[in-house]
């Protein structure tokens, strides 16, 4: 196989870099979705408790006694923040996937035009 021209090698490198970015975004999104599910479960459990129930929150390596309403507010804010971050990543993911599709089409076209015609 003949050596690819520098411009095509550069395009391939950019494509691979974009693939890595897409994978990193997916991993980040999965981590945020896991944190969101955990927060939602904690909120659901908190809702089951009576108003005067004793609750604790984890701060570093210790548990601190806190109010149910205060903890519910913190968890709700955390949930909203996680939702927003996930939506932001989904928009970035959409843009990079579209960019990858366009890059793939250009690369396929460039490679197709390099194929010898009528060899054999």
C-alpha positions in Angstrom: 0.0 0.0 0.0 1.3 3.4 -0.9 2.1 6.1 1.6 -0.7 8.4 2.4 -0.1 12.1 1.6 0.5 14.4 4.6 -2.9 16.1 4.3 -4.7 12.8 4.4 -2.6 11.6 7.4 -3.5 14.9 9.2 -7.2 14.4 8.5 -7.0 10.8 9.8 -5.3 12.1 13.0 -8.0 14.7 13.5 -10.7 12.0 13.0 -9.0 9.8 15.6 -8.7 12.7 18.0 -12.4 13.5 17.6 -13.3 9.9 18.3 -11.3 10.1 21.5 -13.2 13.2 22.5 -16.5 11.5 21.8 -15.4 8.5 24.0 -14.3 10.9 26.8 -17.7 12.7 26.6 -19.5 9.4 26.8 -17.6 8.3 29.8 -18.2 11.6 31.5 -21.9 11.5 30.7 -22.1 7.9 32.2 -20.5 9.1 35.4 -22.9 12.0 35.7 -25.9 9.8 35.0 -24.7 7.4 37.7 -24.4 10.3 40.2 -27.9 11.5 39.1 -29.4 8.1 39.8 -27.8 8.0 43.2 -29.0 11.5 44.0 -32.5 10.6 42.9 -32.5 7.4 45.0 -31.3 9.4 48.0 -34.1 12.0 47.5 -36.7 9.2 47.2 -35.5 7.7 50.5 -35.5 11.1 52.1 -39.1 11.6 51.1 -40.1 8.5 52.9 -38.9 9.8 56.2 -41.0 11.7 58.7 -40.4 15.4 59.1 -38.6 15.1 62.4 -36.4 12.1 61.4 -32.7 12.3 62.2 -30.6 12.3 59.0 -26.9 12.4 58.3 -24.9 13.5 55.3 -21.5 12.4 54.3 -18.8 15.1 54.3 -15.4 13.7 53.4 -14.9 10.6 55.7 -17.5 11.6 58.4 -21.2 11.7 58.8 -22.8 15.0 60.0 -26.2 15.3 61.5 -28.4 17.6 59.4 -32.0 18.6 58.9 -34.2 16.6 56.5 -35.4 19.8 54.7 -31.8 21.1 54.4 -30.6 17.8 53.0 -33.5 17.6 50.6 -32.7 21.1 49.3 -29.0 20.2 48.8 -29.9 17.0 47.0 -32.5 18.8 44.8 -29.9 21.4 43.8 -27.4 18.7 43.1 -29.9 16.9 40.9 -30.6 20.1 39.0 -26.9 20.7 38.5 -26.3 17.1 37.3 -29.3 17.4 34.9 -27.8 20.6 33.4 -24.3 19.1 33.1 -25.7 16.0 31.3 -27.7 18.2 28.9 -24.6 20.2 28.1 -22.5 17.1 27.5 -25.3 15.7 25.3 -25.2 18.9 23.1 -21.4 18.6 22.9 -21.8 14.9 22.0 -24.2 15.7 19.3 -21.9 18.3 17.8 -18.9 16.0 17.8 -20.8 13.0 16.4 -22.0 15.2 13.5 -18.4 16.4 13.0 -17.2 12.8 13.0 -19.8 11.9 10.4 -18.7 14.7 8.1 -15.0 13.9 8.6 -15.7 10.2 7.9 -17.5 11.1 4.6 -14.6 13.3 3.5 -12.0 10.7 4.4 -14.0 7.9 2.6 -14.2 10.2 -0.5 -10.5 11.0 -0.4 -9.5 7.4 0.1 -11.9 6.3 -2.7 -10.4 8.7 -5.1 -7.0 7.2 -4.4 -8.0 3.7 -5.4 -6.5 2.6 -8.7 -9.2 2.3 -11.4 -9.3 -0.9 -13.6 -6.3 -2.5 -11.9 -6.0 -6.1 -12.9 
